[in-house]
Amino acid sequence: MVEEIQWAEIPDEEGVIHLYHPETGEYAGPKSKWLNPEIQGEEDALAVLRAIAETRSRATAIKARYDLLLRQQERELKRTTSKEQWLMTTYENQLGRYAESALPRKADGTYRIKTLSLPWGDIAVRDSKAKLSVDSEEAAVFWAREHCPGAVKVKESVLVSLIPEAVKQEMMDEPGLAILHGLSVIPAETKYVIKTVD
């Protein structure tokens, strides 16, 4: 037995009830029949375009509010991150030196443990190995080509725009040929562009 979905019903400002999937939040359409399911004339076309324009306008307003909140949160995050960076720059080495002096040691002078646990966090003493990094990609690649070519990474890709038109047409005529060579044919389609008043 297939279980019937209990759609979430949310009314808008005009009192029209809209249905949404309870788990995914996907819009399922209006509950009330305020629009005809098929456009049969100018009146229906005008009603649908008006509904699209009003919905798009509400979406623009919601996005503007969302963008404003996002900018405010970004500013607050930037201030807090800046303060954290200042604290770390000012005190990181001092905390590390304090941990080195406070950590228990063995008789030979090595650390018994390498992490000092305090109520607000841990200070760990870690030794890293020296390593090589690339500062100038061009100079490093030039040197590596001659001395260790296995370390040079080459990335290749296909630019569809540079495939000859005759070859493109042949593959579009025979999609199986395109698939055989790792390509695919995206069929032509008619698209409709709907613009509404702002």
C-alpha positions as CSV (number, residue, x, y, z in Angstrom):
1,M,0.0,0.0,0.0
2,V,1.4,3.4,-1.1
3,E,1.4,5.9,1.8
4,E,-0.2,9.2,0.8
5,I,2.0,12.3,1.3
6,Q,0.9,14.8,3.9
7,W,1.8,18.0,2.1
8,A,2.9,21.0,4.1
9,E,0.5,23.8,3.6
10,I,1.9,27.4,3.7
11,P,-0.3,30.4,2.9
12,D,1.1,33.5,1.2
13,E,0.2,37.2,1.8
14,E,-2.8,36.9,-0.4
15,G,-4.2,33.9,1.5
16,V,-3.5,31.4,-1.3
17,I,-2.3,28.1,0.2
18,H,0.7,26.5,-1.4
19,L,1.8,22.9,-1.0
20,Y,5.4,21.8,-0.3
21,H,6.9,18.4,0.1
22,P,7.3,17.8,3.9
23,E,10.8,16.3,3.6
24,T,12.5,17.9,0.6
25,G,10.8,21.3,0.8
26,E,10.1,21.1,-3.0
27,Y,7.2,23.3,-4.2
28,A,4.2,21.2,-5.5
29,G,1.9,24.0,-6.5
30,P,-1.1,25.9,-5.1
31,K,-3.8,24.0,-3.2
32,S,-6.5,26.3,-4.3
33,K,-7.2,26.6,-8.0
34,W,-6.4,30.3,-8.5
35,L,-4.8,29.6,-11.9
36,N,-6.2,27.5,-14.7
37,P,-4.1,24.4,-15.3
38,E,-4.1,25.2,-19.1
39,I,-3.8,28.7,-20.7
40,Q,-6.8,29.0,-22.9
41,G,-6.8,32.7,-23.7
42,E,-5.4,36.2,-22.9
43,E,-7.0,36.3,-19.5
44,D,-5.3,33.1,-18.4
45,A,-1.9,34.2,-19.9
46,L,-2.2,37.6,-18.1
47,A,-3.0,35.8,-14.8
48,V,-0.1,33.5,-15.1
49,L,2.4,36.3,-16.1
50,R,1.1,38.3,-13.2
51,A,1.6,35.4,-10.8
52,I,5.2,34.9,-12.2
53,A,5.9,38.6,-11.8
54,E,4.6,38.8,-8.3
55,T,6.4,35.6,-7.2
56,R,9.7,36.9,-8.8
57,S,9.2,40.2,-7.1
58,R,8.8,38.5,-3.7
59,A,11.8,36.3,-4.4
60,T,13.9,39.4,-5.2
61,A,12.8,41.1,-2.0
62,I,13.6,37.9,0.0
63,K,17.0,37.7,-1.7
64,A,17.7,41.4,-0.9
65,R,16.9,40.8,2.8
66,Y,19.0,37.6,2.7
67,D,21.9,39.4,1.1
68,L,21.7,42.2,3.7
69,L,21.8,39.7,6.5
70,L,24.6,37.8,4.8
71,R,26.6,41.1,4.5
72,Q,26.0,41.9,8.2
73,Q,27.1,38.4,9.2
74,E,30.2,38.6,7.0
75,R,31.2,41.9,8.6
76,E,30.7,40.4,12.1
77,L,32.6,37.3,11.1
78,K,35.4,39.4,9.6
79,R,35.7,41.4,12.9
80,T,35.7,38.3,15.0
81,T,38.2,36.5,12.7
82,S,40.5,39.6,12.8
83,K,40.4,39.6,16.6
84,E,41.2,35.9,16.7
85,Q,44.2,36.4,14.3
86,W,45.4,39.3,16.5
87,L,45.2,37.1,19.6
88,M,47.0,34.2,17.9
89,T,49.7,36.5,16.4
90,T,50.3,38.2,19.8
91,Y,50.1,35.1,22.1
92,E,50.7,31.9,20.2
93,N,54.4,31.8,20.8
94,Q,54.1,32.9,24.4
95,L,51.5,30.2,25.1
96,G,53.8,27.7,23.4
97,R,56.8,28.7,25.5
98,Y,54.6,28.6,28.6
99,A,53.5,25.0,27.7
100,E,57.2,24.0,27.1
101,S,58.1,25.2,30.6
102,A,55.0,23.6,32.3
103,L,54.9,20.2,30.6
104,P,56.3,17.3,32.7
105,R,59.6,15.9,31.5
106,K,61.4,12.6,31.8
107,A,64.8,12.2,33.5
108,D,66.6,12.6,30.2
109,G,64.8,16.0,29.6
110,T,62.4,14.8,26.9
111,Y,58.7,15.5,27.3
112,R,56.6,12.9,29.2
113,I,53.5,14.3,27.3
114,K,53.5,17.0,24.6
115,T,50.0,18.5,25.3
116,L,49.2,20.8,28.1
117,S,45.4,20.6,28.9
118,L,43.8,23.7,30.4
119,P,40.2,24.5,31.0
120,W,39.8,26.6,27.9
121,G,41.8,24.4,25.5
122,D,45.0,22.5,24.9
123,I,48.5,23.7,24.0
124,A,50.3,21.1,22.0
125,V,54.1,21.1,21.3
126,R,54.6,19.5,17.8
127,D,57.8,19.3,15.8
128,S,57.5,19.3,12.1
129,K,60.0,18.0,9.6
130,A,61.6,20.4,7.1
131,K,60.0,20.1,3.6
132,L,60.3,21.6,0.2
133,S,57.7,23.9,-1.4
134,V,57.3,25.5,-4.8
135,D,57.6,29.3,-4.8
136,S,58.1,30.0,-8.5
137,E,56.1,27.4,-10.5
138,E,57.7,28.4,-13.8
139,A,61.3,28.1,-12.5
140,A,60.6,24.9,-10.7
141,V,59.0,23.2,-13.8
142,F,61.9,24.4,-16.0
143,W,64.4,22.8,-13.5
144,A,62.3,19.6,-13.0
145,R,61.9,18.9,-16.7
146,E,65.6,18.2,-17.0
147,H,66.4,16.8,-13.5
148,C,63.3,14.8,-12.5
149,P,60.7,14.8,-15.3
150,G,58.4,12.4,-13.2
151,A,57.7,15.3,-10.8
152,V,56.2,17.4,-13.6
153,K,52.4,17.2,-13.7
154,V,50.8,17.8,-17.1
155,K,47.1,18.4,-17.3
156,E,45.3,17.9,-20.6
157,S,41.8,18.6,-21.6
158,V,39.7,18.7,-24.8
159,L,38.4,22.1,-26.1
160,V,35.2,21.3,-27.9
161,S,35.3,24.7,-29.6
162,L,38.5,23.6,-31.4
163,I,37.1,20.4,-32.8
164,P,36.6,20.9,-36.6
165,E,33.0,21.5,-37.6
166,A,32.9,18.5,-40.0
167,V,33.9,16.2,-37.1
168,K,31.4,17.8,-34.8
169,Q,28.6,17.3,-37.4
170,E,29.6,13.7,-38.0
171,M,29.4,13.0,-34.2
172,M,26.0,14.8,-34.0
173,D,24.7,12.7,-36.9
174,E,25.9,9.5,-35.1
175,P,25.7,10.0,-31.3
176,G,27.1,6.5,-30.8
177,L,30.4,7.6,-32.4
178,A,30.6,10.6,-30.0
179,I,30.0,8.2,-27.0
180,L,32.7,5.9,-28.3
181,H,35.2,8.8,-28.2
182,G,34.2,10.0,-24.7
183,L,31.9,12.8,-25.9
184,S,28.1,13.2,-25.9
185,V,25.6,15.0,-28.0
186,I,23.3,17.4,-26.2
187,P,20.1,17.6,-28.4
188,A,18.8,20.9,-29.7
189,E,15.8,22.3,-27.8
190,T,13.5,25.2,-27.9
191,K,13.7,27.4,-24.9
192,Y,11.3,30.1,-23.8
193,V,12.6,33.3,-22.1
194,I,10.0,34.9,-19.9
195,K,10.7,38.4,-18.7
196,T,8.4,40.2,-16.2
197,V,8.1,43.8,-15.1
198,D,10.2,44.6,-12.1
